[in-house]
């Protein structure tokens, strides 16, 4: 499986961005997807996840209500819509694929990783 994330950029606080992650390889609908982020000097943290069919979604508290994860299995793509962005959202965002049958909140529960896309939120 290959994952390619894109859509990052520079945005002012309060603005919005939509990240996309295109997948290729194994059938996209066979695994869940997630987004993680890593800010400079910090550990990689879980942001959001979605089950293989989109029926379940999970968010870290800091983005809940401001972000929406979705997927289009026909396009082999997962999205992360982020609104009301804050400077503390600045990070490299990674998409990842997971075959874990539970709730995949931890990086080690993911099998595939994309290369990351940088989001910078200016104050």
N, C-alpha and C positions, 0 to 999 in steps of 0.2 A: 504494500500500500504506500502510495506517495501522497503527501498532503502539501498543498501550497496555499499559504495565507497571504492575503493582500487587503488593501483598503485603509491601511494606517496613514497617518499624516499629522500635520500640525493644525490644531483647532483651538479656538479661544474657549475659555471656561464658559459653560452654559451651552456650548454647541453640541453637535451630534456627529457621529461617524457610524458607518456600517462596515464591519469587517466581514470578509468572505473567506472561505476555505474550500478549495476545490480538491476532490479526492479522485484517485485513480488506482486501479489494481483490483482488489477483492470487491465483491458486491457491496456497494455503499450501505445498503439497508441491512447488512449483517452485523453492524457494530454501532455502538453509541459514539457520540462525539462530545468533545468538551473544549473549553477555552481556558487557558491559564495565562498569567502575566508575570513578568519579572521586572521590577523596578531596579534602578541602579543601586547596588549594595544590599539588595534584599533577596530573600529566597523566592523561588517561583511559587505562586499561589493560585489556587483554584478560583475561577471566575464563574463559570456556568457550564452546564452539561445538559445534554438532551438524549433521550433514549433512541433506539434504532428507528422507531416509527414516529417519533415526535410526540408520543403520548405523555411522556414525563419530562419535566424540566426542573433544573436545580440551579440555584444562584447563591453566591456568597452574599452575606448580608450587606456588604458595602455597595453592591450594585443593584440589589433587589429594588424593583420599582423604577429603576432608571435604564435597565438593559433588558433586551429580549433575545433569547437564543431561538433559532428556528432552523429547519433543514428542508431541502427540496431533494428528495431521493431520486427524482427523475433527472435532476441536473448534477447529482453527486456533489452537492454543495451544502455547507452549513454556514449560517450567518450569525453575527452578533451585532445587533443594533444597540448602540449606546447613546443615550440622551443625557442632557444636563451634566455634561462632562465636567470634572473637577481636576485641578492640577494633580491631585493625588492619584488620578487614573493614569498618569503618565507611566508608560512601561512598554516593554516589548511583549506583544500578545502572540501566544502560540495556540494553534489548534492541535487537537490530538484525537486519536481514535481508540476506543476501548472495547474489548470483548468481555469485560467484567460484568457479571450478572447482577451485581448489587448497584449501589449508588456510587458512581466513580468520582470521588472527591479528591483522591490522592494521585499524585503523578505516577506512582509505581503501578497503578491500576490501568494505565494506558499503554497500549502496544505500539502505537504509531504516532509520530510527531512531525509537524510541519516546521518550517524554518523561522517563523516569527515575522511579525510586522510591527513597526514602531509607531506608537501613538504618543504624541506630545500635546499636552494641554497647557496652554499659557494662561496666566492669571491676568 
